[in-house]
Structure formats: structure tokens, C-alpha cells
Amino acid sequence: MKSTGYELAASGAAVGVIIAFVGGLVIVGALIWAVRFGIKVRRREPGPPAPAEQPTPPPSGAVYETRETREPDEVPQAGREGERLRPHDLHASGSKTAEDQPRPRWDSGSSGSFGSGGSGST
């Protein structure tokens, strides 16, 4: 009678090990399929651009950032009673260049560094 209990316990453990092993094989198979599918998709994509196809700066030279103060641009009022504003009546942006541009915060030629302790000029 004891041997029957041992056989049942051993067979239950063996079934658990077999289920875990089969589950692992399914996961490994899915990962292999995913990698092969990714390689197949990658082969269909165009390659990287050649050096001659890379973007170049404009012929006039590099484009630099401009610094300006902006002020709100008011919405125009309708001309007559009951008239609606149309999109072409509105301005392109919600702001416009301010008429009085402040001067730069530091002189050109100074480093502009904060906390250097020196005069800032080189």
C-alpha cells in the first residue's frame, strides 16, 4: 500500500515537471518565431541613407537663433453688427514682435557666466 502512494506522489511530480518543460518549450518557440519575424521585417525595410543623401546646410550658411521680445496680438473686431470673423481675417500668430526691443543683458565680448567671480571679460 505504501508503494502505491509513492507511485502516485512521484507521478504527480513528474506531471508537473513535464508541464513546466512543455511550457518552457512553447515560450522558447514563440521567442524564436518572434526573432525570425523581426529579421524578416527588417530585411524589407530600406537601408540607411548614403552619405550623399544626408541633409546639408542651406547655401546661405547655417541658420541661427534670433532673440526678440514678443507681445500679444489682439484679435481684430468685426466691422459691422452681426458680421463674423473668418479664419483669413485673423492673424497667423497670437503674438507679434514688440516695438521696443530691450538691449542685451551683457556686453558682447564678456563671457556672460554667472558666479565666476571675475570681471567676465577675456
C-alpha positions in Angstrom: 0.0 0.0 0.0 2.9 2.3 0.7 4.4 1.8 -2.7 1.1 2.9 -4.4 1.2 6.2 -2.5 4.8 6.7 -3.5 4.0 6.0 -7.1 1.1 8.5 -7.1 3.3 11.1 -5.5 6.1 10.5 -8.0 3.7 10.6 -11.0 2.2 13.9 -9.8 5.6 15.5 -9.5 6.6 14.0 -12.9 3.5 15.5 -14.5 4.3 18.9 -13.0 7.9 18.7 -14.4 6.6 17.7 -17.8 4.1 20.5 -17.9 6.8 23.0 -16.9 9.1 21.6 -19.5 6.5 21.8 -22.3 5.5 25.3 -21.2 9.2 26.3 -21.5 9.4 24.8 -25.0 6.4 26.8 -26.0 7.9 30.0 -24.8 11.2 29.3 -26.4 9.4 28.5 -29.7 7.5 31.8 -29.5 10.7 33.8 -28.9 12.4 32.1 -31.8 9.5 32.8 -34.1 9.4 36.5 -32.9 13.1 36.9 -33.7 12.8 35.3 -37.1 9.8 37.5 -37.9 11.7 40.6 -36.8 14.6 39.7 -39.0 12.2 39.2 -42.0 10.6 42.6 -41.4 14.0 44.3 -41.0 15.1 42.9 -44.4 12.1 44.5 -46.1 12.9 48.0 -44.7 15.1 50.4 -46.7 18.7 50.7 -45.7 20.3 53.7 -44.1 20.9 56.7 -46.4 24.2 57.0 -48.3 26.5 59.9 -47.3 25.5 61.8 -50.4 21.8 61.6 -49.4 22.4 63.1 -45.9 20.9 66.6 -45.3 23.2 69.6 -45.9 23.0 73.2 -44.6 21.5 75.8 -46.9 23.8 77.5 -49.4 23.5 80.8 -47.5 25.1 79.2 -44.4 23.9 78.0 -41.0 20.6 79.3 -39.7 21.0 80.9 -36.3 18.5 81.5 -33.5 17.2 85.1 -33.1 16.2 86.6 -29.8 13.3 89.0 -29.6 10.7 90.1 -27.3 7.1 89.2 -28.3 3.9 90.9 -27.2 0.3 89.7 -27.5 -1.5 90.4 -30.8 -5.1 91.3 -30.1 -8.0 89.7 -32.0 -9.4 92.2 -34.5 -13.0 93.3 -34.0 -15.7 92.6 -36.6 -16.6 95.7 -38.7 -20.4 95.7 -38.6 -23.0 94.3 -36.3 -23.7 90.7 -37.0 -20.6 90.2 -39.1 -18.4 87.2 -38.2 -14.6 87.0 -38.3 -13.4 84.4 -40.7 -10.1 82.5 -40.4 -8.4 84.6 -43.1 -9.4 87.7 -41.1 -7.3 86.6 -38.1 -3.5 86.9 -37.8 -1.2 84.0 -38.3 0.2 84.1 -34.8 -1.1 85.0 -31.3 1.8 87.3 -30.8 3.9 89.9 -32.7 7.3 91.5 -32.4 7.4 94.1 -29.7 8.2 97.6 -30.8 10.8 98.3 -28.1 13.4 95.5 -28.0 15.5 95.6 -24.8 19.2 95.7 -25.1 21.3 92.6 -24.4 21.9 91.8 -20.8 25.7 91.8 -21.1 28.3 93.3 -23.4 29.5 91.3 -26.4 33.0 90.2 -25.5 32.1 89.3 -21.9 31.7 85.7 -21.0 28.2 86.1 -19.5 29.0 83.4 -17.0 27.2 83.5 -13.6 29.2 83.1 -10.4 32.6 83.2 -12.0 33.8 85.9 -9.5 35.8 87.7 -12.2 35.2 90.6 -14.5 33.8 88.4 -17.2 36.0 89.8 -20.0 38.7 87.7 -21.5 
